[in-house]
Amino acid sequence: MEYFVNCNTSTLAPYTTPLDITRVAHLYRRLGFSASVTAINQGVGQSAAGLVDNLINQAIGMAPLSPPVWANWNDTNYPADDDARNQLVNTQRDEWRMAYGNALLNNNLRDRLSFFWSNHFVTELDVYNCNSFLYYYTDCLQRNAIGNFKTFVSEIGLTSAMLYYLDGVYNNGDNPNENYARELYELFTLGEGNGYTEQDIIETARALSGYVERGPEGCMQVTFDPTKHDAGSKTILGRSGNWGYDDVINILFQQRPNEIAEFICRKLYEFFVHPDSMDATGNGQAIISGMAATFIASNFEIAPVLSQLFKSQHFFDDEAIGVIIKSPFDFYLNLFKESGFAYTDTDLAGVINYSSMLSQTLFDPVDVAGWQRDRTWINTNFIIGRWLTIEALIDSFYQNDNEQFRDFAMSIVGNAGLTSNNPDVIARPMIDFILPKGLLTEADYERGFAAFRSDVDETYYEGGTTPTWTLAIWPQAPFQVYLLLQFLAREPEFQLK
């Protein structure tokens, strides 16, 4: 697949220059779904080390979402009538999507990571079809998002969501099912064909057998049945013995630490820094090797690897800014966070629905390999969908409270100390804040200025009188900000982070 060219030649050496507003915004857009103007302004002048440490410590200390009332429900808790049951099931799913959507908005790095891992340890809700399984799956993602990766691998494989999704519940010792064993190596830890054989998959499936007890109901947590486990000797990655589930995880991390570290660090790099880690003109491979060394040295703790990456010169290099295409959730939630516009549950539900329309359905990636991201988010239909839906959201915010558009603009230009009577001077810092690197050319800026001025008669700026326009008091100023946002939402740079 063709990507942006990665020309970033900076290293993992610490970035020690005090952060400017562009780099603070870059940090928040990558480590979360961005932040308010106030939070970004507060980061200006801080060190990368201090700000990153704060965000990582917040993520480590954050509790997972509280369990909903239906967390342990099985089929006996639902109405016998199929229509009533389906309606209640769907209502609960919508409620949990909303709860998780609010977590994405408010929890910065922790749920940026839980969202990342949901696209790594993929399950699909419509396959396992049980809401209690959904809760324990998302709980596992949140608890382990910035914890120990070996523990994460061990725990996620025993969630009922995963056992159903990759057929672990049908993995009997006398008739092994290889689906989970294959994806454990190919997608979750090593990468396709990297350090394992077909025989390793067969033997691993035997070792993983026995987690098949599903109870009399179709929506009960899966447990281990020792009578359904293959108790014979297996040879896995060169090690022979009467292996079980825990042995598989231990052997995998003992025998293939370098392959695991390289594979996972590459995925983290391509998600947080640049979609192309292999371009010969850049330094991506050297960065990944450095991250992998840290991963192994820290016994597969995730936080030290992220700390090293996010504090580095490589992460804050100009070539790392504005080079990732926003996912649908990024596209909408960035606007929510940065504008500070008041939103309702209806607005957030709209975002979840719009994202699904653009091929990013919460809890339902497209297949076991997950969303492929980046350029797959953009095609003729999706770009039109982005334009129309973001314009609808902006319009909804304006109809609810147009003065918040003035407040948003004032929070940007006020920090820059601007009180100019020239709307072009005022529009420029707004453009530069909203877009990762501003617009490409001065001609593009002129188009933006024209959009911002378009609700004010051009003759106002002509003649011998001194203009009295100011952002703070001009009656039409909120609508001018609205028009500027609508203009920017269709610019290529708005699609990037």
C-alpha positions as CSV (number, residue, x, y, z in Angstrom):
1,M,0.0,0.0,0.0
2,E,1.3,3.5,-0.8
3,Y,1.7,5.9,2.1
4,F,3.1,9.3,2.7
5,V,6.8,9.4,2.4
6,N,8.5,9.3,5.8
7,C,11.3,11.7,5.7
8,N,11.8,11.9,9.5
9,T,15.5,11.4,10.3
10,S,15.4,12.5,13.9
11,T,16.4,10.1,16.7
12,L,15.0,8.9,20.0
13,A,17.2,11.4,21.8
14,P,15.0,13.5,24.2
15,Y,13.3,16.6,22.8
16,T,14.5,19.4,25.1
17,T,13.2,22.6,23.5
18,P,10.2,24.1,25.3
19,L,7.1,23.1,23.5
20,D,5.4,25.6,21.2
21,I,1.6,25.5,20.5
22,T,2.0,23.4,17.3
23,R,3.8,20.7,19.2
24,V,1.6,20.7,22.2
25,A,-1.5,20.3,19.9
26,H,0.4,17.6,18.1
27,L,1.0,15.7,21.3
28,Y,-2.6,15.9,22.4
29,R,-3.9,14.9,19.0
30,R,-1.8,11.8,19.0
31,L,-2.0,10.8,22.6
32,G,-5.7,11.4,22.9
33,F,-8.5,12.9,20.8
34,S,-6.9,16.3,21.2
35,A,-7.6,18.8,24.0
36,S,-9.2,22.2,24.7
37,V,-7.6,25.4,23.7
38,T,-7.0,26.2,27.4
39,A,-5.2,22.8,28.0
40,I,-3.1,23.3,24.8
41,N,-2.2,26.8,25.8
42,Q,-1.1,25.7,29.3
43,G,1.3,23.2,27.7
44,V,3.1,25.9,25.7
45,G,6.6,26.4,27.2
46,Q,6.5,23.2,29.2
47,S,9.0,20.4,28.6
48,A,8.1,17.3,26.6
49,A,9.3,15.2,29.5
50,G,7.1,16.9,32.0
51,L,3.9,16.9,29.9
52,V,4.3,13.3,28.7
53,D,5.0,12.0,32.2
54,N,1.8,13.7,33.4
55,L,-0.3,12.1,30.6
56,I,1.3,8.7,31.1
57,N,0.8,8.8,34.9
58,Q,-2.8,9.8,34.4
59,A,-3.4,6.9,32.1
60,I,-1.7,4.4,34.5
61,G,-3.8,5.5,37.4
62,M,-7.1,5.6,35.7
63,A,-9.9,3.2,36.7
64,P,-11.8,1.4,34.0
65,L,-15.5,2.2,33.4
66,S,-17.8,1.0,36.1
67,P,-19.7,-2.1,35.2
68,P,-23.3,-1.6,33.9
69,V,-26.2,-3.3,35.6
70,W,-26.2,-5.9,32.9
71,A,-22.5,-6.8,33.2
72,N,-23.2,-10.3,34.4
73,W,-26.5,-11.0,32.7
74,N,-27.1,-14.1,30.7
75,D,-30.1,-15.2,28.6
76,T,-32.2,-15.8,31.7
77,N,-32.2,-12.1,32.5
78,Y,-33.7,-11.1,29.1
79,P,-37.4,-11.2,28.1
80,A,-38.5,-14.4,26.5
81,D,-40.1,-12.6,23.6
82,D,-37.6,-12.2,20.8
83,D,-38.5,-8.7,19.8
84,A,-38.5,-7.4,23.4
85,R,-35.2,-9.1,24.0
86,N,-33.5,-7.7,20.9
87,Q,-34.8,-4.2,21.7
88,L,-33.3,-4.4,25.2
89,V,-30.0,-5.9,23.9
90,N,-29.7,-3.0,21.4
91,T,-30.5,-0.4,24.0
92,Q,-27.8,-1.7,26.3
93,R,-25.3,-1.7,23.4
94,D,-26.1,1.9,22.5
95,E,-25.7,2.9,26.2
96,W,-22.3,1.2,26.4
97,R,-21.2,2.8,23.1
98,M,-22.1,6.2,24.6
99,A,-20.2,5.4,27.8
100,Y,-17.2,4.4,25.9
101,G,-17.5,7.4,23.5
102,N,-17.4,9.7,26.6
103,A,-14.4,7.8,27.8
104,L,-12.6,8.5,24.5
105,L,-13.5,12.1,24.8
106,N,-12.3,12.5,28.4
107,N,-9.6,10.0,29.2
108,N,-6.8,11.1,26.8
109,L,-4.0,8.5,26.5
110,R,-5.7,5.6,28.4
111,D,-8.6,5.3,26.0
112,R,-6.7,6.4,23.0
113,L,-4.7,3.2,23.8
114,S,-7.7,1.0,24.6
115,F,-9.2,2.1,21.2
116,F,-5.9,1.2,19.6
117,W,-5.8,-2.2,21.2
118,S,-9.4,-2.9,20.2
119,N,-8.1,-2.8,16.7
120,H,-5.2,-5.1,17.6
121,F,-7.0,-7.7,19.7
122,V,-10.0,-7.6,17.5
123,T,-13.4,-9.1,18.2
124,E,-16.7,-8.2,16.6
125,L,-19.7,-7.7,18.7
126,D,-22.1,-9.0,16.1
127,V,-20.2,-12.3,16.1
128,Y,-20.2,-13.2,19.8
129,N,-23.6,-11.4,20.3
130,C,-23.6,-11.1,24.1
131,N,-23.5,-7.8,26.0
132,S,-21.9,-9.2,29.1
133,F,-19.0,-10.4,26.9
134,L,-18.7,-6.9,25.5
135,Y,-18.3,-5.4,29.0
136,Y,-15.6,-7.8,30.1
137,Y,-13.8,-7.3,26.8
138,T,-13.7,-3.5,27.0
139,D,-12.8,-3.8,30.7
140,C,-9.8,-6.0,29.7
141,L,-8.7,-3.4,27.1
142,Q,-8.9,-0.5,29.6
143,R,-7.1,-2.3,32.5
144,N,-4.3,-3.5,30.3
145,A,-4.0,-0.6,27.8
146,I,-0.8,0.8,29.4
147,G,0.2,-2.2,31.5
148,N,2.2,-5.3,30.8
149,F,1.8,-6.7,27.3
150,K,2.4,-10.3,28.3
151,T,-0.3,-10.1,30.9
152,F,-2.5,-8.4,28.3
153,V,-2.0,-11.3,25.8
154,S,-2.8,-13.8,28.5
155,E,-6.0,-12.1,29.7
156,I,-7.5,-11.1,26.4
157,G,-7.3,-14.7,25.1
158,L,-9.6,-15.9,28.0
159,T,-12.3,-13.3,27.6
160,S,-15.5,-14.9,26.4
161,A,-15.7,-12.4,23.6
162,M,-12.4,-13.6,22.2
163,L,-13.1,-17.3,22.9
164,Y,-16.3,-17.0,20.9
165,Y,-14.9,-14.8,18.2
166,L,-11.9,-17.0,17.3
167,D,-13.6,-20.3,18.1
168,G,-11.8,-21.1,21.3
169,V,-15.1,-22.4,22.7
170,Y,-15.0,-25.1,20.1
171,N,-11.4,-26.1,20.7
172,N,-11.8,-29.6,22.2
173,G,-8.8,-31.7,23.0
174,D,-10.0,-34.6,20.7
175,N,-10.8,-32.1,17.9
176,P,-8.6,-29.0,18.1
177,N,-9.6,-25.7,16.5
178,E,-6.6,-23.7,15.3
179,N,-8.2,-20.3,14.8
180,Y,-7.0,-18.6,17.9
181,A,-3.6,-20.3,17.9
182,R,-3.0,-18.9,14.4
183,E,-4.1,-15.4,15.2
184,L,-2.2,-15.4,18.5
185,Y,1.0,-15.6,16.4
186,E,0.0,-14.0,13.1
187,L,-1.9,-10.9,14.3
188,F,-1.4,-10.5,18.1
189,T,2.3,-11.1,18.8
190,L,4.7,-12.1,16.0
191,G,3.3,-11.1,12.6
192,E,2.5,-13.3,9.7
193,G,5.0,-16.1,9.1
194,N,7.5,-14.6,11.6
195,G,9.1,-17.1,13.8
196,Y,6.5,-19.9,13.9
197,T,5.4,-22.8,11.7
198,E,2.2,-24.5,10.8
199,Q,3.1,-27.3,13.2
200,D,3.6,-24.7,16.0
201,I,0.0,-23.6,15.3
202,I,-1.3,-27.2,15.5
203,E,0.5,-27.9,18.7
204,T,-0.5,-24.6,20.3
205,A,-4.1,-25.3,19.5
206,R,-3.9,-28.5,21.4
207,A,-2.3,-26.7,24.4
208,L,-5.1,-24.1,24.4
209,S,-7.9,-26.6,24.3
210,G,-10.4,-27.0,27.1
211,Y,-11.9,-23.5,27.4
212,V,-15.2,-24.8,26.1
213,E,-17.6,-24.9,29.1
214,R,-20.5,-22.6,28.0
215,G,-23.2,-23.6,30.5
216,P,-26.8,-24.3,29.6
217,E,-27.4,-20.8,28.4
218,G,-25.9,-19.1,25.3
219,C,-24.7,-16.0,27.2
220,M,-22.6,-17.3,30.1
221,Q,-18.9,-16.7,30.7
222,V,-16.7,-19.5,29.3
223,T,-14.8,-21.6,31.7
224,F,-12.2,-24.4,31.5
225,D,-13.2,-28.0,31.4
226,P,-10.2,-30.2,32.1
227,T,-11.8,-33.2,30.5
228,K,-11.8,-31.4,27.2
229,H,-8.1,-30.5,27.3
230,D,-5.5,-32.4,25.4
231,A,-3.2,-33.6,28.1
232,G,-0.6,-35.1,25.7
233,S,2.9,-33.8,25.0
234,K,3.3,-30.9,22.6
235,T,6.3,-29.2,21.0
236,I,5.8,-25.5,20.7
237,L,8.5,-23.1,19.4
238,G,11.1,-25.8,20.1
239,R,9.9,-26.6,23.6
240,S,8.3,-30.0,24.5
241,G,6.1,-30.8,27.4
242,N,2.5,-31.3,28.6
243,W,1.7,-27.7,27.9
244,G,-1.5,-25.8,28.8
245,Y,-2.7,-22.2,28.3
246,D,-0.2,-20.4,30.6
247,D,2.6,-22.5,29.3
248,V,1.9,-21.3,25.7
249,I,2.1,-17.6,26.8
250,N,5.3,-18.2,28.8
251,I,7.0,-20.1,26.0
252,L,6.0,-17.5,23.4
253,F,7.6,-14.6,25.4
254,Q,10.7,-16.7,26.4
255,Q,11.4,-18.0,22.9
256,R,10.4,-15.0,20.7
257,P,11.0,-11.8,22.7
258,N,12.7,-10.0,19.8
259,E,10.0,-10.8,17.3
260,I,7.2,-9.8,19.6
261,A,8.9,-6.5,20.5
262,E,9.6,-5.6,16.9
263,F,6.1,-6.4,15.8
264,I,4.3,-4.5,18.6
265,C,6.6,-1.5,18.5
266,R,6.1,-1.2,14.7
267,K,2.3,-1.1,15.2
268,L,2.7,1.5,17.9
269,Y,5.0,3.6,15.8
270,E,2.7,3.4,12.7
271,F,-0.3,4.4,14.9
272,F,1.3,7.2,16.8
273,V,4.0,8.6,14.6
274,H,3.8,7.8,10.9
275,P,1.9,5.2,8.8
276,D,5.1,4.2,6.9
277,S,7.8,2.8,9.1
278,M,9.8,1.3,6.3
279,D,10.6,4.2,4.0
280,A,14.3,4.3,3.3
281,T,14.5,8.1,3.4
282,G,13.5,8.2,7.1
283,N,14.7,6.8,10.4
284,G,11.6,4.7,11.2
285,Q,13.4,1.3,11.5
286,A,16.1,2.6,13.8
287,I,13.4,4.1,16.0
288,I,11.4,0.8,16.2
289,S,14.6,-1.1,17.0
290,G,15.3,1.3,19.9
291,M,11.7,1.0,21.1
292,A,11.9,-2.8,20.9
293,A,15.1,-2.8,23.0
294,T,13.3,-0.8,25.7
295,F,10.2,-3.1,25.5
296,I,12.4,-6.2,26.2
297,A,14.5,-4.5,28.9
298,S,11.3,-3.5,30.7
299,N,9.9,-7.0,30.6
300,F,7.2,-6.0,28.1
301,E,5.8,-3.0,30.1
302,I,4.1,-0.7,27.6
303,A,4.5,2.6,29.5
304,P,8.4,2.8,29.2
305,V,8.2,2.3,25.4
306,L,5.6,5.1,25.0
307,S,7.5,7.4,27.3
308,Q,10.6,7.0,25.2
309,L,8.8,7.6,22.0
310,F,6.7,10.5,23.0
311,K,9.6,12.4,24.6
312,S,11.8,12.0,21.5
313,Q,13.1,14.4,18.9
314,H,11.6,11.9,16.4
315,F,8.1,12.3,17.7
316,F,8.3,16.1,17.7
317,D,10.0,16.5,14.3
318,D,8.3,18.6,11.8
319,E,8.1,15.6,9.5
320,A,5.9,13.8,12.1
321,I,3.3,16.5,12.3
322,G,0.2,16.4,10.1
323,V,1.1,13.1,8.4
324,I,-1.7,10.8,9.6
325,I,-5.1,10.8,8.1
326,K,-7.7,11.1,10.9
327,S,-9.9,8.2,11.5
328,P,-13.7,9.0,11.6
329,F,-13.5,9.1,15.4
330,D,-10.5,11.4,15.3
331,F,-12.3,13.6,12.7
332,Y,-15.3,14.3,14.9
333,L,-13.9,14.0,18.5
334,N,-11.0,16.4,17.7
335,L,-13.6,19.1,16.9
336,F,-15.5,18.4,20.1
337,K,-12.3,18.6,22.2
338,E,-10.7,21.6,20.6
339,S,-13.7,23.8,20.2
340,G,-15.1,23.1,23.7
341,F,-18.6,23.4,22.2
342,A,-21.3,22.1,24.4
343,Y,-22.6,18.8,23.2
344,T,-25.5,16.6,24.0
345,D,-25.9,12.8,24.1
346,T,-27.6,13.2,20.7
347,D,-24.5,14.9,19.3
348,L,-22.2,12.1,20.6
349,A,-24.6,9.4,19.3
350,G,-24.5,11.2,16.0
351,V,-20.7,10.9,15.9
352,I,-20.9,7.2,16.7
353,N,-23.4,6.7,13.9
354,Y,-21.5,8.9,11.4
355,S,-18.3,7.0,12.2
356,S,-20.1,3.8,11.4
357,M,-21.3,5.2,8.1
358,L,-17.6,5.9,7.3
359,S,-16.6,2.3,8.1
360,Q,-15.5,2.6,11.7
361,T,-18.2,0.9,13.8
362,L,-17.4,1.0,17.5
363,F,-16.7,-2.6,18.7
364,D,-17.1,-4.0,15.2
365,P,-13.9,-3.7,13.1
366,V,-14.2,-5.0,9.6
367,D,-12.5,-8.3,10.2
368,V,-9.9,-10.0,12.4
369,A,-7.1,-7.9,11.0
370,G,-9.0,-4.7,12.0
371,W,-9.3,-1.3,10.3
372,Q,-6.3,-0.7,8.1
373,R,-6.5,3.0,8.8
374,D,-4.8,5.9,7.0
375,R,-5.7,6.0,3.3
376,T,-8.4,3.5,3.7
377,W,-10.4,6.2,5.5
378,I,-10.5,8.4,2.3
379,N,-12.3,7.7,-0.9
380,T,-14.8,9.5,-3.0
381,N,-17.8,8.5,-0.9
382,F,-16.1,8.8,2.4
383,I,-14.7,12.3,1.8
384,I,-18.2,13.6,0.8
385,G,-19.6,11.9,3.9
386,R,-17.0,13.6,6.0
387,W,-17.9,17.0,4.6
388,L,-21.6,16.6,5.0
389,T,-21.5,15.2,8.5
390,I,-19.0,17.6,10.0
391,E,-20.9,20.5,8.5
392,A,-24.1,19.1,10.1
393,L,-22.3,19.0,13.5
394,I,-21.0,22.5,13.2
395,D,-24.4,23.7,12.2
396,S,-25.9,21.9,15.2
397,F,-23.4,23.6,17.6
398,Y,-24.2,27.0,16.1
399,Q,-27.9,26.6,16.4
400,N,-27.6,25.5,20.0
401,D,-25.4,28.5,21.0
402,N,-23.8,30.7,18.4
403,E,-21.9,32.8,21.0
404,Q,-19.7,29.8,21.8
405,F,-18.2,30.3,18.3
406,R,-17.0,33.7,19.4
407,D,-15.7,32.3,22.6
408,F,-13.7,29.6,20.8
409,A,-12.1,32.1,18.5
410,M,-11.4,34.5,21.4
411,S,-9.6,31.7,23.3
412,I,-7.3,31.2,20.4
413,V,-6.5,34.8,19.4
414,G,-6.6,36.1,23.0
415,N,-3.7,33.9,23.9
416,A,-1.9,35.4,20.9
417,G,-2.6,38.8,22.3
418,L,-4.4,39.9,19.1
419,T,-7.0,42.7,19.1
420,S,-6.7,43.7,15.5
421,N,-9.5,45.4,13.5
422,N,-8.3,43.4,10.5
423,P,-10.2,40.1,10.2
424,D,-7.5,38.6,8.1
425,V,-5.0,39.1,11.0
426,I,-7.5,37.4,13.4
427,A,-8.3,34.5,11.1
428,R,-4.7,33.4,10.6
429,P,-4.1,32.1,14.2
430,M,-7.5,30.4,14.1
431,I,-6.5,28.6,10.9
432,D,-3.1,27.7,12.3
433,F,-4.6,26.3,15.5
434,I,-7.3,24.2,13.9
435,L,-5.0,22.7,11.2
436,P,-1.8,20.8,12.3
437,K,0.5,23.0,10.1
438,G,-1.9,25.6,8.8
439,L,-2.7,25.9,5.1
440,L,-0.2,25.1,2.4
441,T,0.0,28.4,0.5
442,E,-0.8,32.0,1.0
443,A,-3.4,31.7,-1.8
444,D,-5.1,29.1,0.5
445,Y,-5.0,31.5,3.4
446,E,-6.6,34.1,1.2
447,R,-9.5,31.8,0.5
448,G,-9.8,31.2,4.2
449,F,-9.7,35.0,4.9
450,A,-12.4,35.5,2.3
451,A,-14.6,32.9,3.9
452,F,-14.2,34.6,7.3
453,R,-15.0,38.1,5.9
454,S,-17.8,36.9,3.7
455,D,-20.6,37.9,6.1
456,V,-19.4,41.5,6.3
457,D,-19.9,43.9,3.4
458,E,-16.7,44.4,1.5
459,T,-17.4,48.2,1.4
460,Y,-16.9,48.2,5.1
461,Y,-13.2,47.8,4.7
462,E,-12.9,50.5,2.0
463,G,-12.8,54.3,2.0
464,G,-11.3,56.7,4.5
465,T,-13.1,55.6,7.7
466,T,-11.3,53.5,10.3
467,P,-12.9,50.1,10.5
468,T,-14.4,49.3,13.9
469,W,-14.7,45.5,13.4
470,T,-13.4,43.5,16.3
471,L,-13.9,39.8,17.1
472,A,-15.0,40.6,20.6
473,I,-17.9,42.9,19.8
474,W,-18.9,42.6,16.2
475,P,-22.4,41.2,16.1
476,Q,-21.8,38.9,13.1
477,A,-18.5,37.6,14.5
478,P,-19.9,34.2,15.7
479,F,-21.3,33.6,12.2
480,Q,-17.9,34.5,10.7
481,V,-16.2,31.9,12.9
482,Y,-18.9,29.4,11.8
483,L,-18.2,30.2,8.1
484,L,-14.5,29.7,8.7
485,L,-15.0,26.4,10.3
486,Q,-17.2,25.2,7.5
487,F,-14.6,26.3,5.0
488,L,-11.7,24.6,6.8
489,A,-13.7,21.3,7.3
490,R,-13.4,20.7,3.5
491,E,-9.7,21.5,3.3
492,P,-7.3,18.6,2.8
493,E,-5.3,19.7,5.9
494,F,-8.4,19.2,8.1
495,Q,-8.3,15.5,7.4
496,L,-4.8,15.2,8.9
497,K,-3.4,15.1,12.4
